[in-house]
């Protein structure tokens, strides 16, 4: 196996890792603000409310992350 490309790009990979660590805590509040209302809609007995949420969840759980990106 040739690790030369990995070694050459190691500074870029590490800077991307640091950026990921910096952005993660900033994204958590936004995720929780969308997660809680969607969860409440999902457990609703009204089909007009839970069907779109179910479709959204089904779409994102059923497709690979690379396709979503």
Secondary structure, 3 states (H helix, E strand, C coil): CCCHHHHHCHHHHHHHHHHHHHHHHHHHHHHHHHHHHHHHHHCCCCHHHHHHHHHHHHHHHHCCHHHHC
